[in-house]
Every structure is written in structure tokens, then in C-alpha cells.
Amino acid sequence: MRIFDVRRLPDWETGFETRFTVKSRMSYKEYTCPLKKSANDNCQYRLLRLPNNMVVICISDPNSKTAAAALTVGVGSHANPNDALGLAHLLERMLLKGTAKHSANESFEEFILNHSGTSNAFTDASKTSYYFDIANDALDDALERMSNLFIKPLLSAEVIGREVNIIDSEYQSQLKNDGARINGIQAYFSNPDHPHSQFAIGNKETLDSSNPEKLRKKVVKFYNRYYSADIMKLAITGSYSLDELTEMAVNRFSAVKSKGITKPFFAGHPLTKNELGKVIHFETLEDINAIWLTFPLPDICPHNRSRPVEYIRWLINHEGPGSLTQYLYLQGLAIYTAATINSYEGYVIFDIYISATPKGLKQYDKVVSAVFSYLRMISKSGPQEWIYNEISDSYRLEFDYYKQQQPMDYVFELSCNATNDYIPPEYIVSDGSLMGGFNSLLISAAMNFLGPTNYSLFIGAQSHRGIKLSNTEKYYNVRYHVVNLPNKLTTDFRQDNSMLNYFHLPKPNDFFPDDFSMAEPICPRPKLDKAVPTLLKYNNSLELWHKQDDKFYLPKGVIKIEIKSPVINSSPRNRAMFDLLCECWRYNLTEKLHSSTYAGLSYSTSGSSTAVNVTVEGFSQKLPLLLERVISNMRHGIIKESIFNECLTRLQQGFSYIQLNSAINQAFTLRKHLLLYPAWDSTLVEKGFKRVTYEMLNRFLHMLFEQVHITMFVIGNLTEQQTIDIAFNLQKIIDAQTLLICQIPYVRLIQLDPGYYILQKTSLNERSTQSATITSIQLGKASDIRTWVTAIVLHDIINKSFFDQLHTKEQLGNIVISSTEGYTEKTQLLELSVEGKSNPIYLSLRITEFLRAYRQHIVDLDERTLDNTIKNVIISLQEQLQTISSEAIEIWSAIESGNYNFERTSEEIEYLKKIGKQDIIEMWDKYINPDTAPQYTPPSTSPDTTVAQANTEDRELPVNPRA
């Protein structure tokens, strides 16, 4: 439509003035007008344009423990030549493999790794990003190496074969990923003359490296043609001043060559009338029932401020009464819906995704009819400015009281967003966070594209009854069947009046806050008590903690609640009913409270083996209201019998799906049953579902809250008196009897005697060809801080080596994982897991051999590598508490565990500063080394057949191991 053809590029000349760096006196242009940013953002910003036209955003954050940078080039896989699909991806990888100034051994990646940093790169359809984080004191040297990637990269033919093999390995892994396969089939059914239809990632066939020099010439040609400073956007953040960051940026990146605007543009849309009007049934690997309606829309980037399509997306994703999601759920046709806006250079693809039930898949025509009936209701109601304003207010709340991101994530986002040519310079920081300018004409014009004559339908499932999938997509081997859409779903579509009568727009949202005032500051507290909350109540029915915000000074809060009940896990049937109840709650709460998520609030409910867990967070004014409605709906809300039946069916299907789980997931479940008490076998819980009735569930709901113990923690912009009032109201709503201390249920970790234990199980998935082994080694008490931090450092040392040895060198499995876990306060575990086609006995033996050989690697570990590892751990701990949510999690962990060590993070950092190589070796020899560890205790679980390695003597698992 012509209204979308109105294009006006913003002014990037006015407001820029020539400046010179303080030290080197190099010239650049600085934007001198104010940049739009959040009032609560304490960072300082500067927008630059270098002499080569590269755009740079400098962010000074004195409190940041790490520095970061991201450079995004405005070209991606859409520019791949037809004779070298995946070339943009190959260039992305080769660019990092050395420059004329720095060899591979001194490369950008090696430098980052050796200075407590991480790096990555990413190629999509229209851009390629390179980004890293690093210790602040190494930022300038890192930028020097990064800039040389774009000044004089080697692009050596010597490494091209290896890089193609890595790309092919990525491609091979995607063949087993339904997400990649779905993208592949959707690209396959787009206009073959448009680059959207191309195979993007590349493989050995499309990137033929048999003649390395020939392929290198294509890479160099692509680089020379497209990699111009004029289409590069750089974002840098660190603890330096703006002048210092400017000096770095101008000095390092001004030498990148300007070649003019080289960003490619592709006319037309990938979805034309030739591609629309089709229904494509395709095969998925996982047991999912997916329905997509795909619509072509014109380019909306010129309207990035008014965002007309966001209005439509928001209404489709709304889950309250009268919504599409609620209707499909009540009819047993779908679990949820999700609309997404996929914006590319010059065009948009609008997807409506439905996660269907088996019934919905079979009756997909009813699902499609519901979608168009809902869209018809939106169109008939006309654009509503009050709804648009609520959406805009939701974005503004998030912007005004934003959560600070990790430095690398932030610069990556900024540099990517900056590639949108329609962003005015004053919005370079805030774009994506704000919307404004209600335009009913644009919204109505966008709605006109979402009709039954302008879409294609994709239906994905493991099997399609009565449909022969006789064709195969070329690159991802997706089997499919394609026919024209039936007339009743296109040109002859008729509205269903019963659906139209059900659908309606959402009501005004009463969760939006209007009071952002701060509570009276608390009296100064002793320095040592800064991190410690106050215990307000402690008795047989309630443990109540409070901490008023003394760090972030925002009108926000977090309330965490644990409601312990002895009936949850007292039998497999009770556990089944509790899981069913949690599923019913999820539906009821979504219907009643979904609107709260648009008002800067959030809630979550979950069930553990012993308790109901509830968290509400967001703007403090409305937190008590949200909590009251959550608890009231859980305690007194009526569960409709239709919802009970739907949730029961879904959970039963879910437990059947457990049998189809991967070997590694089954092994993790078995490990849980082996080590934790009480934990019921999933087959017993599945049997429990078969005996559950609607009446039984309602009786169980009453029993669940009959006797409870409540632990509650309130943090943020809420006073002690408000906290007491909230807790009193909570107890009044629950209306439970006191649960004596001796009746409070706990989960216990089984403490195994030194030795070697094996749990052997056959996989429940008869179709699987994979086996798995998990080796769990007890390292000592998790409550002992020295043990805890030593285990973390040890794991950081071993992690990459374990993956490289068993995955890359020995090629024993697609999944090779190491982790360290603290199960309750008693025991710290190191876990080594492998899934592959090899015999699980052999997998276990290879894990044992790795452990046996790795000791020498620790002995030979140089001090600099160890220091960098410890430094990385310290930085990660220091970065943890950047939001009130993260502080709440930290304090709640100390409360929930019962150790009440509220200054543990500070103590961990102090211990880390004292750790040396000898501490690592002592832990290794005491617990891990098969030749020396007297306390070596690796319980190992492995479907198809389970085995593990031995140390002192082989023995079967004791019938009653001590807890």
C-alpha cells in the first residue's frame, strides 16, 4: 500500500560538529544534541562519526567491572553469491584468523581469551556482528586487534579448509534441529529469485574447499566489495571516561577503508502470489504439533517510531479473556499462540504460530478459522488509541526503569539496532525501547495484509495421518507435501459467528502504576549489615524477611514466597495431582493476570517436591495487588472441569513424551532419583494420573493448604510495615493451620559412602540409537565456601578440555557437558555427561581415562592461565548483583537453604583471591583422581545400559544409603 511507501531518511548531518581527540589530535565528528536515554541510566554516551563515516557509540560506565565492544557490518547472508552459498558466514570466521599485524597465535581471539574475556561473531540475513568483552585494562589493545580485522585481515588459504569443516559441522548439527529445519522449509517455499530463499549457513558442498585458493578469492572479493566503514556501526563500553573511549575509537578505527555505501538492496518481496495460497505439511523430528500462518508485509523500518504492526502483534499475543489463545485453549485446539514480526532489509514477514494439540492438528481448519475470526474482530473494532497508548506506556516503563544488561549484550544490541538507516541520531540509544505516534491509517493498512487471500500455511508434525510426504527439501532433508489451500480457507472464507461472539478486545489494564514515589529512606545501618535483611517474624506458621532497597533506589520490589505442605510428595498420586494443579493454575492465572505483564510486573509459580513457590516483582505500588490476586486464584479460584480435562490430557501426553526423551535427559532424571529423597520415579507418577478425578483434585487443593509453613522475603521500595501488612493479608487468604517444625518436609541429598556405584537402566525410547552416561562425583560440602569456590575454578579449567577431548578429538557424542552443582547445603558435585552412539560402558571408561590423564594438565597449568580463570570467576560474581531481581535471588538462596549467610558472595571473592594451584591439585587428588581419591564416589547413570568407572572397589548401590 502506498502509505507504507513513504520513506524519509533522518538527518545525519545537522548537529554533528568537528572535534579533535585530546591526546592524538585526530579529527572526528560528534553529535552535540542530547541523546534520548533513560533518566535512570547512569552511563554517559557520546555519538561519533569517524572521517571514514563509521558510526561509533561510546558508553562510559564507571561501575562496570568489564569492558566490551561490538562492530556490526550492514551485510549478511543475503549477499551470498549463488556459486558460494554460506560465503558471508565463511568470511565471518576467516576474518578472525589473523591479520597482517597479528599472526594467528597473537590473534584477536587469543588475546581476548588470555585477558579474561569472551568473543563471538554472528551472521544473519542483512548484517554480520563481531563482539567481545574483556578486562577494562585490556580494552585498548583489544580494540587495536579488532580494528585490524577490518583494515588488513590475512584471509589465509591455509585455514580455509578447516573453517569450512567447522561450518559443515555446524550445518550437520542443524540437521537435527527442528528450528533450523523449519527455517529451511520456509525459505525453500519463498521466491527462488529472492535471496531469502537461499541456503544461508553453508556446507562442504556449497563452499567447495578442494581448491583453497579459488575459494579464498571469492572470500576476498566479498570482503573488498562489501566491508566498508560506511556501513559499519561500532559500540564500545568500559569504565573509562568518554574522552578516553573516544581516543581509542578514533585512533583504532579511522584507518578502516571507506568504500561508500555498499549495503546491498534486493527489490521485491520473497513471498509473491506464486508462493502464497499453499498449505505445506512437513515432518518434524521432535513430537511437536506446529501451525504457522505466514503473511508478507511491506518494509516497516521507516515507521520504527509509530510501529503500527506492533499494535497487531500485541493483540494477537494477548492471553486474557476474549483472546485467540484462550479460545483455542478452551476448545482443546492449542496450547498457546505467538505472533512475530520478522523484519528484514526492505520487507517484513509476519508469522502467527500456534502450538497445537493433536486435536488442533487434525482440525487445523478450525484453528485457521479462529485466527481469521480474531483478526476480523480487531479490524472491525478499528484501531484503538487507548490500547496503543497502553502498549506505548509498557515500553516507556521498561525504558524509564530499565534493567542494566551485561556489557557485551548491550553493545551487541546497540550496534545491531544502529544498522537501521531510519533511526535518527538522537534515538540511537533508545530505539527499540520507545514507541509513539498513534497512526490509525498505518494500523488499518497493515491489517489489510492479514487476510485469508494473502498467506501460506505450514503444518509441522512427526506424522501426518493420510498425507504422504513424498518430496524432500534440498539442504535440511525435510520431507513435505504441498497443495493449494482449500477455497474455504481463502477466497470463500466465511466467518464463524460463535467465534466472533467470543472474541473481544482486552479491557483497560488496572495494573499500570501511577505512583513512583520512593519510601522513606531507612536509617543508616552498620557497614557489615549492608547485605543482611531483617527478620520481622519467626514462628511455626511464618518466617518473614524484609530488606528495603538501599542500592538501586527504584520504585520496584520483589516478593518471594515458599509455601511448604507435607502432602505434595507424600505419594506418587499426590505428586501427580500437584503437577496437575500447577498446570491448572497456570491457565487460570494467565487468563486473569496476563495483563499485569504489560504493566512492568511479572509473576511466576512453580512446584517443588515440598512446596509451592511464588514470585512477584515489578513496580512496588501494584505488587501487593498482584500478589493478592495470584494467591487468591491459587487458593480459592474455581478450576473448571473442562480445564481439568485439558490439563490432565496434556500432562498424560507429556509423561508419554518422557519415554521419547533423549538418552541424556532420561539419564538426568535417573540421576535425580538416585541422589535426591524423596523423588518418585516418573512411571509411578504417570500411573498416578490415571486414577485422578476432578473431585479428587478439588479435595487435594483443600488438603494442600490445610497445614502449611510460609517463608516470605520482601525486598525493594516497600517498608517494614507494608511487608507485615502484605504477609498478614497472605495468611488471611490462605487461612491454614500451623505446620509444626517437625512436620516441615525437606529434600535430602543421599550421601554415598566412598566407592563406586552404578545405576543401569534401559532407555524408555525404543527408537533411540543414543546412549548416555552421567558421572557424578561428590566433592565435599557445598556449605564450605573454600570447597565451593575451588570446585568452580576447577570446573572452569576442566570444562573446555573435557569437551575438546571427548567431543572434538574422540568424537564420542554430540552432547558433552561438564558442570558443578550444589545439591542442598551438604554436597558439592562435579558432573561429567556424554550422549552418543557408543556403548555407554565405553563412554564411562573414556571419562575415567580423561580424569586419570588430566591431573598432569593441572600440574603443568601456568600461573597466568590460572590467574585469568580466577579473575573471570571474580568478575562474574561481581557482575551478578546488577538488578534488584538478582539481589533478591542471592538473598533468597541464603534464606531458602537455611544457612542465612547473606554475605557469601563477598566471602567467595575473598577466598578466590587466596586460591592457588595446590588447592586445585588437593581437591583433584582427594575426590576426583581415580588413582588416588579415597573419597571418589561417582554414581553414574546411563540409558541404554548404565555403567560408570571404578576407583577403590565396584559395588552395587546400597538399598538404604545413609542420608
SELUMKOL-912062 format. One record per residue (C-alpha): residue in one letter; x, y, z. Coordinates in pm, whole numbers, plus 50000, padded with zeros to 5 digits. Each point is the difference from the previous one (the first is absolute). Layout:
N
AXYZ;...
END
This chain:
963
M500005000050000;R501215034749915;I499865012050359;F502874976050079;D502005013249704;V500595033550169;R503734999750083;R501945028450156;L503534994050121;P500915018950317;D502465028949999;W503484987850092;E501755032949921;T498385025950225;G501334999350355;F503384984449917;E503015022150066;T503684993849935;R502064991450308;F503574988450068;T501144972850238;V501715012850315;K503324981949961;S500574991649634;R498065030249861;M498284978249740;S496785013549853;Y496514985650022;K496445012950011;E497944999750319;Y496235002550029;T499475029650229;C496244997750054;P498664980350300;L499634962449957;K496724985350123;K500744976750291;S498344987850316;A500085023950296;N501144970550210;D502874991249768;N503155012050174;C502244993549701;Q501355028649788;Y499674998149621;R501695015749701;L499084995149635;L502845003649748;R500534998449628;L503564992649897;P501615015249689;N499294967249817;N496275003350089;M500004971950255;V497425006950274;V501244994750357;I498074999750328;C502185004750309;I498564990450341;S501845009550316;D498954978850299;P502335006150298;N498394971450195;S500514973549733;K502434972150091;T500514990749635;A500325018049669;A498374989549675;A499705009349634;A497934989349701;L500395008649633;T497184992149760;V500405001049623;G496845006249795;V500374969549778;G499124963750062;S499044967449837;H497585016349753;A503105012049811;N501314964349952;P500804992949633;N498044970849853;D503194980249943;A501175003050364;L497044998250237;G501255006250354;L502805023249888;A499025027850244;H500194974650282;L503404987849879;L501355035749988;E498725005750354;R502104970650120;M503115006749788;L500165036550098;L500854989250355;K502944977949901;G502795025349999;T500925033349843;A503065013949826;K501065015150334;H499044971250231;S500564963549915;A497564972550098;N501914993950325;E499635036950090;S496545003049852;F497035019750123;E498344968550137;E503144988550185;F500525034350152;I496425001550125;L500284965150148;N503255008250177;H498585031450159;S496954986850182;G497685005349706;T497644982949759;S499295006849635;N497514989549736;A498765008049652;F496634996949832;T498685001749643;D496375004849909;A498215009849680;S500985036849990;K502835005050251;T503084984350157;S501085007850357;Y503294995550182;Y500005005650375;F501974993550319;D500385008350367;I503295002850185;A501685013950312;N499855037949998;D503775004349998;A500324980149675;L497315018449801;D502255022149788;D502244971249891;A496914979249921;L498575028049786;E503345003149818;R499794963149908;M496335002449912;S500535029649769;N502724981449811;L497444973549909;F498395026849781;I503215016949886;K502184971549875;P498774964850081;L502084970549878;L497094979549863;S502554972349954;A499374970749768;E501814977950255;V497105001350245;I497144999949754;G499544962249994;R499844998250379;E497485028250020;V497794983949735;N500114967650203;I498865019150311;I497175016049802;D499034965849867;S500014986650357;E497605028050101;Y497844991149701;Q500004963150092;S498855008550353;Q497195021449856;L498684970149807;K498794986850337;N498545033350113;D496345005949921;G500415037850024;A502605000049723;R497984975349796;I496895021750027;N501965030649885;G501324979149714;I496574988649879;Q498605035450026;A502925013649796;Y499534972049748;F496415011449936;S500915036349932;N500725017049670;P503014981549845;D501145032749840;H500265017050341;P503014993950233;H497594991650284;S499654966049835;Q503724993050020;F501744974550218;A501815023350241;I502334981050232;G502044981049738;N501504965149995;K502774980249829;E498064998249675;T499125036849966;L503425011250126;D502254976949802;S503465002650157;S501684974349775;N501685029949834;P500745022550302;E501455028449798;K496945001649775;L497655001550297;R502255025750168;K499665022849699;K496224999450046;V500395008850368;V502375028749922;K497685012749726;F497044999850242;Y502105018150262;N501275026249756;R496555006349858;Y497925003050316;Y502145006150310;S499975037849998;A500275023350300;D496945018349865;I497714970950100;M501744991550329;K498575008550343;L502244997350305;A498975000950368;I502585001150282;T499474999650376;G502385000050295;S500905017450323;Y501995026549810;S498935036149948;L498305010149675;D503145018049889;E502084968550053;L497504977949816;T499845025449717;E503814999749977;M499994962249967;A497264999349738;V501445027549781;N503604987450025;R499174963849929;F497185001049744;S500605030949785;A502304979249778;V497174976549893;K499465006649631;S496985019649878;K498544985649678;G496715018449998;I496604985350085;T500484963549904;K496934986250176;P498184978249744;F496345005949926;F497674973749854;A496815010649830;G496704982350046;H498634977350269;P500944963350051;L496324991050035;T498175008249677;K496664987249872;N501884969949862;E501124989550350;L496775008250188;G496824979750024;K501794967550082;V499724975350288;I503294982350070;H500004969350223;F503544992050115;E501704975350229;T501505009750335;L502514979550196;E498555008050342;D496464992250105;I498575034749938;N496815011949832;A500735033249836;I497785022049784;W501335031749834;L498105026349808;T502535020649805;F499095034249854;P502095023649784;L500145036250118;P501835030049855;D503035015750162;I499105015850335;C503455013650092;P499045035449889;H497264998650265;N502174987650286;R498655026850234;S496264994549946;R500304962049963;P496574992649854;V500604962549974;E500974998050367;Y496415009650084;I498754969349811;R502674976850139;W499165010850355;L496284992549958;I500664965749850;N502394991350285;H497595011950267;E498884970350211;G497215014650208;P496224994449971;G498655002349646;S503424993349846;L501014975949724;T502184979950238;Q497214995550253;Y497524988949734;L502334974149847;Y500934987450347;L496384996450112;Q499164981349681;G502914976250057;L501575010949671;A503225016850114;I502245006750295;Y501105035049905;T500425024249709;A502775024249915;A500185026949734;T503455011349886;I501185028649779;N502994988949791;S501425032249859;Y502594997849724;E501675025549775;G497115012249785;Y497204976550106;V498214983350292;I498684964850057;F497274998250264;D499544965750159;I497194987450221;Y501174968250170;I497664975950174;S501254972150226;A497164976249925;T498664969850183;P499544967349805;K496365010349968;G500995034249868;L502374984649748;K497264977249872;Q497505028849986;Y502455026149872;D497255016249794;K498225009750325;V503275014850133;V500445020549683;S496365011250012;A500495011550359;V503065020449900;F498165018349723;S496915005050216;Y502185016150265;L501725021949740;R496565009349871;M498985011150350;I503135022050025;S499345015149660;K496295005550069;S500755016850335;G502365024249828;P503325012850138;Q499545010050364;E502245028250119;W499634989950364;I501374965249920;Y502845015349802;N500775022950295;E500084970350239;I502514982649775;S502045031949976;D499815004550380;S501244964550046;Y503095007649792;R500535032950178;L499854984250344;E502614974649895;F502155027949856;D499695024250291;Y500774973150258;Y502144977249791;K502044970550123;Q503665004149920;Q501214973649757;Q503334982249993;P502525022449818;M500524976749703;D496274994449952;Y499395037450012;V502585010549741;F498924971449773;E496405012250013;L500985036549943;S502234992849702;C497394977549837;N497175025350049;A502195027649857;T500054982849659;N496385011849952;D500465029849768;Y496735015450120;I501155006550357;P500595037150069;P503275006550184;E498235012250316;Y498324965850033;I503124978949940;V499994988450365;S496264997350061;D498764985249672;G498244967250066;S499055012250348;L497485026949912;M497035003549768;G497665029049944;G497805016949745;F496684981849965;N499174996749630;S496674982949935;L500525000949623;L503254980150025;I498444974550237;S496994995349772;A502274997249696;A502054973150175;M496814981150096;N499064998449632;F503024977849935;L498824974350258;G497124985249804;P499134964849882;T501155007049642;N503515011150100;Y501694971750191;S501504965349991;L499444973050259;F502774977950140;I499074969350209;G502784980950174;A499774966850185;Q501814966950031;S497254982849802;H497125012149784;R497164974949990;G498764993849645;I502635022649840;K503014986149816;L503095021950038;S501444991249662;N502355029749946;T503235009650176;E501505034650052;K503555001949868;Y502195011350289;Y498304988850323;N498414968249859;V496565010950121;R497314977549856;Y496895019149892;H496765000449805;V498625031749838;V496545007749860;N497965031349943;L498005012750295;P496344989649980;N497655027649891;K498204999650337;L503225012950159;T500715026049731;T497645016249751;D496844983550139;F500835005150367;R496925005950216;Q500005013650352;D498854977650285;N497515020650203;S500584979650317;M503685009049981;L499275036549929;N497685001150300;Y502764986350225;F502795023349888;H500325035150137;L502715025650067;P501694999950340;K498725022550275;P502055029350137;N502914987950210;D499645008450370;F503554988750076;F501695030749849;P501685019450284;D499545037350048;D501995004950322;F503774998249958;S500905016450328;M502694984750218;A499464987750354;E501635019550282;P503724991450012;I500914975450269;C502335010450277;P503694994449926;R500974964550090;P503364987050112;K502284992949703;L500154962950075;D496214997949991;K499665016049655;A499124966949830;V497964985350286;P496185000649998;T497935004350314;L498114970850152;L496575014650085;K498124968450101;Y501054965150093;N497514974550131;N498494966149913;S497915014849719;L502095028449854;E503615009749941;L499995035949867;W503055018949871;H500265035549870;K502655022049841;Q499245035249885;D501855009649683;D503235018150088;K501814994249672;F497885006349690;Y497525026450126;L497274990649753;P496234997350068;K500204962549960;G499914969250217;V500124962250011;I497964976650220;K501004963650028;I497884974350180;E500434963350082;I496884982050127;K501044966150137;S497404972650021;P500564964050113;V497464985449754;I501765009849674;N502394970849973;S498504975650248;S499084975749719;P500384997149620;R496295007749960;N500295031450213;R502995010649794;A497944994449684;M497125020650138;F502385027950101;D501505001349650;L496485000649857;L498995027850238;C503045020849897;E498964996249635;C496425010950079;W501335029750195;R502115010049702;Y496895002349784;N497885018150260;L502705025350082;T500735006949634;E496345007149934;K499625022950302;L503405016650031;H501705000149660;S499435037749971;S502335005950297;T502984990049786;Y499435030749782;A500095023450299;G503564993650115;L498994970950224;S500644962949985;Y498984969250193;S501134964150004;T498724969150176;S501714966650022;G499884968250200;S502854981350163;S500014967250187;T499045017750321;A498495034149923;V498055024149787;N502315028249890;V498695034249901;T501945030649882;V498565033949909;E502135029549897;G499815033749836;F498695034150098;S499475000550374;Q496695018850000;K498154971049834;L501954970650147;P497634994250295;L497024999849760;L501694975349765;L501034976950283;E496505000750149;R498454989849667;V502584972849937;I499514983950343;S496205004649995;N499754982949661;M502224971550115;R498234995250333;H496375007749914;G499815001849621;I497554976149833;I501594975149766;K497534992149725;E499534963449920;S500805007049634;I503355014850104;F500634970250228;N499414976049711;E502195019749760;C502885003150249;L499754963250095;T500174989549636;R503005022449938;L501934987050300;Q499274964149910;Q501295007049652;G503005016850156;F500844969450205;S499654978649691;Y502415023949834;I502524993450280;Q500394965649848;L501045016749676;N502485022650177;S503644999449902;A502284976250184;I501755028650179;N496735014450131;Q498934965950124;A503384996350169;F499625033450178;T496594988850128;L501474967250124;R502855018850168;K497475021250185;H498194969050127;L503304984750103;L501295029450201;L496955018350135;Y497444988550256;P497065000249968;A499794997849619;W497444977849831;D500734980949683;S498205016049705;T498264967249913;L498364999550345;V498875036149962;E498634991849654;K497924971850153;G498775024750261;F498445021549727;K497844971249884;R498124999250329;V499465037550043;T496445013949975;Y498675035450004;E498574995050349;M503304985950128;L501905030549874;N497675023850184;R500424979950322;F503775000749951;L499925037949956;H498315003150338;M502524976150161;L502955018049844;F499345032250193;E498534984150312;Q503315000650186;V502875020649864;H503135018450099;I500705032749818;T503425015149939;M499845034649847;F502555025949894;V499225035749888;I502655022849851;G499825033849832;N497945031550031;L497834985950279;T500185008450371;E500044975750291;Q496395008650084;Q498904994349641;T501774966550008;I498224989750321;D496655010649851;I500674980049682;A500914969250203;F496945003550223;N497755002449695;L501714969749847;Q499364979050311;K496405011950007;I499444989049638;I501644965950048;D498234994650333;A502114969750101;Q500774982650324;T503515000850142;L502464974149875;L502274988850282;I503755001649944;C500254962350018;Q497454997349719;I501755023249755;P501154979349701;Y503545002249861;V501824985949698;R503134981450097;L503044990949795;I501084964150049;Q503544999850135;L501814970549847;D502854981950171;P503365001649820;G499994976249707;Y498474994449663;Y496284996149928;I498234990349681;L496385005149902;Q499214981049682;K496855007149806;T498694992749653;S498825030049802;L496235004849991;N500325012449642;E500154968649790;R500615020249684;S503095017350135;T503464989249889;Q501695021950262;S501474990350336;A501005022950283;T502204999950308;I499995024850287;T502804997750253;S499315018750325;I502935004650238;Q499435012950352;L502565026950082;G499205009050359;K497595023450174;A498445027049787;S499575021050314;D503785001950034;I500915030949800;R503564989049927;T498714967149857;W497375018349797;V502305025549836;T502784974649941;A497484977949821;I498865029249783;V503595008549899;L500774963449937;H496934996749780;D500965031049799;I503404984149938;I498674965949903;N496925010549801;K501535008049660;S502544971650018;F497294974350074;F497975011649701;D503005001449767;Q501214965450097;L496764979949992;H498075020149739;T502585014349760;K502894975350018;E498334967250088;Q496625009449845;L498114979650258;G496835020449999;N498065030749893;I499385009350363;V503035002750228;I499345020250316;S501785006850326;S498415018750288;T500305006050370;E496924999550222;G499245005850365;Y497094977450093;T498755013150333;E502665013150235;K501604966550065;T501684988949680;Q501795015549706;L500014979349681;L502124999949685;E498004984449716;L501364987849666;S497414990049740;V500214985149650;E497324989749751;G500984981249685;K499664968149802;S502874982350178;N499444973150259;P499385017750334;I502564977350165;Y502575013649760;L498825035850064;S500544995150373;L503434985149946;R500995029849786;I498815024150271;T502134980950252;E503015001049773;F499555037449946;L499945005450377;R503054978350045;A502035018449737;Y498825035150083;R501865002650330;Q503255007149817;H498305028249811;I499165016450333;V503554995150126;D501355016449683;L497495028550010;D501815033449975;E499295026350261;R498735025549749;T497294976649871;L498954991950357;D499995036950095;N497835008549698;T497574972150088;I499675012250359;K499685035949880;N497144989949768;V498184983150288;I500425030850220;I498725022949725;S496954978049945;L499215001150374;Q500405037850009;E497705004049699;Q497264978350151;L498235026750205;Q499185025849732;T496235000350062;I497664997050294;S498864966649855;S503514985750016;E500465012650356;A496694983950095;I501134966649856;E503285002050191;I498365007550337;W497144975549942;S502534972349933;A501485005650346;I496545000150161;E498634970049812;S503094978850067;G499895007950370;N503655010750027;Y499115037350023;N503435010249872;F499025032849834;E503575010849932;R501054968449825;T500885016549669;S502475023550172;E501494970750188;E500284979849678;I501905028449834;E502415002050294;Y500604962549991;L500575001249624;K502815025050049;K501814974350215;I499584969149780;G503124985349841;K500864970649780;Q500664977950303;D496375004150113;I498824987349660;I502374970250011;E498954991150356;M496304999849904;W500814979749690;D501954973750193;K497584998450292;Y496784996249803;I500514995749627;N503234982349900;P499084962949954;D503504989550113;T500155019750321;A496585011150120;P498934980550311;Q496685018749992;Y499444995349628;T496244994649973;P498635002149647;P496424987449973;S499464996049628;T496794996949800;S499814988949640;P497094990449781;D500134977949781;T502214980450235;T501485016650303;V503574998350112;A502625020950173;Q503644999050090;A501464984050310;N502605012250244;T500374979450315;E497584971649951;D496884993349796;R496814996950197;E496285002449939;L498035028850136;P499034993350364;V496314994150057;N499885025550283;P502895024249959;R500375024450284;A498575034749949;
END
